[in-house]
Amino acid sequence: MRHQTYGKLAVLAFALVLVSFVILGFTRAIVGFRTARLLAAPTTLLAASLVCLLFVRGLLAWSGLRPLE
């Protein structure tokens, strides 16, 4: 993985977290809180999995096992 790709994925993960909060906030005003959480959950899970992937990739690069190109 290149440094540039790693940075783009980090920005994407941050944007997905923000989008999930926006979805939760706007849908909460229209429907109930439980429904709003259900609608925001896929975006939140995608952001969380991307953050976990980047964390593991960063640990591998830091330890020298799989350096970034």
C-alpha positions as CSV (number, residue, x, y, z in Angstrom):
1,M,0.0,0.0,0.0
2,R,1.3,3.5,-0.8
3,H,1.4,6.4,1.6
4,Q,-1.0,8.3,-0.6
5,T,-3.5,5.4,-0.6
6,Y,-3.2,5.1,3.2
7,G,-3.9,8.8,3.6
8,K,-6.9,8.7,1.2
9,L,-8.4,5.8,3.2
10,A,-7.9,7.7,6.5
11,V,-9.7,10.7,5.1
12,L,-12.5,8.4,3.8
13,A,-12.8,6.8,7.2
14,F,-13.1,10.2,8.9
15,A,-15.7,11.3,6.3
16,L,-17.8,8.1,6.9
17,V,-17.8,8.8,10.6
18,L,-19.1,12.3,10.0
19,V,-21.7,11.0,7.5
20,S,-23.0,8.5,10.0
21,F,-23.5,11.3,12.6
22,V,-25.3,13.4,10.0
23,I,-27.5,10.5,9.1
24,L,-28.3,9.8,12.7
25,G,-29.1,13.4,13.5
26,F,-31.3,14.2,10.5
27,T,-33.2,10.9,10.6
28,R,-33.7,11.2,14.4
29,A,-35.7,14.4,13.7
30,I,-38.0,12.6,11.3
31,V,-38.3,9.1,12.7
32,G,-37.6,7.6,16.1
33,F,-34.2,7.1,17.7
34,R,-34.1,3.3,17.1
35,T,-34.9,3.7,13.4
36,A,-32.3,6.4,13.1
37,R,-29.7,4.1,14.6
38,L,-30.7,1.4,12.2
39,L,-30.3,3.7,9.2
40,A,-26.9,5.0,10.4
41,A,-25.5,1.6,11.4
42,P,-24.2,0.5,8.0
43,T,-22.1,3.6,7.6
44,T,-20.8,3.4,11.1
45,L,-19.8,-0.2,10.7
46,L,-18.1,0.5,7.4
47,A,-16.1,3.4,9.0
48,A,-15.2,1.2,12.0
49,S,-14.0,-1.6,9.9
50,L,-11.9,0.8,7.8
51,V,-10.4,2.3,10.9
52,C,-9.5,-1.2,12.2
53,L,-7.9,-2.1,8.8
54,L,-5.9,1.1,8.8
55,F,-4.8,0.5,12.4
56,V,-3.6,-3.0,11.6
57,R,-1.9,-1.8,8.5
58,G,-0.2,0.9,10.4
59,L,1.0,-1.5,13.0
60,L,2.5,-3.8,10.3
61,A,4.2,-0.8,8.7
62,W,5.5,0.4,12.1
63,S,6.9,-3.0,13.0
64,G,8.6,-3.4,9.6
65,L,6.7,-6.5,8.5
66,R,4.9,-4.8,5.6
67,P,6.3,-1.3,5.1
68,L,4.4,1.3,3.1
69,E,5.7,1.9,-0.3
